[in-house]
Amino acid sequence: MCVGRCGYVYASAAVRPALRQQTRCARTSTAHRRSDTTRHTSGESSSASSAAPAMRFDELQLSEGTMKGITQILGYETMSDVQSKAITKVLHTSNDVLVQSKTGTGKTLCYLIPVIEKMVRSPPVAVGALILAPTRELVLQIVKEASQLLTHHPAIDILPLTGGTSRRQDTVALKRRRPQIVVATPGRLLDHLSSTFNFHSLFTGLSVMVLDEADRLLELGSIDDLRTIMTYMPKDKQSLLFSATITDDVREIATRACRANYMLIDCIPHDDIPTVDRVQQRYVTLPARCLTQVLYHCLMNEMRTNLYSYKILVFFPTARCTAFFAHFYREQLRIAVYEMHRRRDQHTRSVTSDRFKSDPTGIMFSSDLSARGMDYPNVTLVIQVCAPPSREQYIHRIGRTARVHSDGRGLLLLTENEAQGGMEAIKDLPIHKIDDKSLFYQNDLLVNAVSSWMANTQLLFAASAAYASLLTYFKVHARRLKLSDSDIIQTAGDMLLSAGLVDTPAISRRLAQTLQLEGNPMIKVQDNLDELDALEYLHETADHNRQKQHEERRYVEELKLTAMGRKHDDRDHTFTQTYG
């Protein structure tokens, strides 16, 4: 085995089989250790639980089906501290409850177990439980965990309602599956409540409503949606709110959603060390033209340090920027990179998320889609490219590492133009500057990578899209980052030039006018880009219309099949009367 240039480890033909066997053994032993820890307790490490005897799930006197789901499917036997505090109180009270708990502590089970037990003891006619979550990814994560718990409860079904599918598909699924539990994003739920005929009648028998990550719901601007949703829900339901922080907005929503005698359960220990203090934080100030090589060396250093256990999460400012750099690192540097952002379809995002979770090693390039609500285990390093949009978002991002009493490291890559404003909001945090000249080393691999893709039309198109998105991002945050228009244009352009782009792309006149950059001598405007955008929009519209016609035909066929298959189903008759 020898170390080649750029830090790559090469193995000769004679030692490759042994190296592969060593890798398999190391990963297998790591997987076994993780499996043992997971089975020992849900949400916390074995070392934490060994300090005091943990409460067992079988002490809760749950139904047989729920216990089988916990022990046989999820593989849990004992509860985390948060679960032992919250589940016991929520399970045996009809009062509304506001729970303060951090993410990554197993809080999802804190409401799923009481909700399922309530459905078992008092089976609802229609929807008996509604769970609201801030993002589609978190909704699907909740549904996946709930489905595992419901393995031995065949009479209880759960259905997600999120964007990305038509309302008509949701309606068909509701009538076919008759779910007792609905998990939804506020936007999609409100869309149905305001547009789908008689949709609100589904919730006339609602017995429990859960708001997961209530503070995140409010951060995403859902406060008005939540206020409207509350008006559709019955007053005599039980409300369960879970939040990592208790802000004034969270208290307002609690006042609206909960009855006057609601309980506050604080599951954060008084001597608990905040995640931001457990993460070793560093930042590097660099010319934007050096971004690609600095990021490359940061990744390689981590991969060499943790050869069999590295797990790196890299945050980029925008989705299009994420897409370009993910494509560049895969195509030009031959580094396997997972890609997560909102411009990928829901199925692809779900598959990517599951693979990154299960992979013992990996690198994910992500937009802020992964900043909250996604529990990626064993992340060793979080890298943030450019100044984050806010102090809160910086903290949420580095919170993806140092989960559940483990340690982690965070690295912030700041371009020179944004360094002063970018550090202003986080200067009181334990973050230290590093000056490592080796990060700026330009080796042969990097030189070849950045100089050999000008004929790649996909990368060229992705670079142009990333440039436009970066201009928009920096313009929005210009005042906070103390950026002039010239700084914005230079930083956005240099970030892409660092990857080998020969010349700064042109943008459409419409975008230049929107960003108030038209007339700046540093910006290039191309009139026919507006026509290309319009042509692309027309193609997308035509594809959408064809897909809509196909969905309408399939909808009619499914309605016919539904009517034939349930003609003699009394329960379905009751459900249809309720739904309308």
Secondary structure, 3 states (H helix, E strand, C coil): CEECHHHCEECCCCCHHHHHHHHHHHHHHHHHHHHHHHHHEECCCHHHHHCCCCCEHHHHCCCHHHHHHHHHHCCCCEECHHHHHHHHHHHCCCCCEEEECCCCCCCHHHHHHHHHHHHHHCCCCCCCEEEECCCHHHHHHHHHHHHHHCCCCCCCCEEEECCCCCHHHHHHHHHHHCCCEEEECHHHHHHHHHHCCCHHHHHCCCCEEEECCHHHHHHCCCHHHHHHHHHHCCCCCEEEEEECCCCHHHHHHHHHHCCCCCEEEECCCCCCCCHHHHEEEEEEEECHHHHHHHHHHHHHHHHHHCCCCCEEEEECCCHHHHHHHHHHHHHCCCCCCEEECCCCCHHHHHHHHHHHHHCCCEEEEECHHHCCCCCCCCCCEEEEECCCCCHHHHHHHHCCCCCCCCCEEEEEEEEHHHHHHHHHCCCCCCEEECCCHHHHCCCHHHHHHHCCCCCCHHHHHHHHHHHHHHHHHHHHCHHHHCCCHHHHHHHHHHHHHCCCCCCCCCEEHHHHHHCCCCCCCCCCEECHHHHHHHHHHHHHHHHHHHHHHHHHHHHHHHHHHHHHHCCCCHHHHHHHHHHC
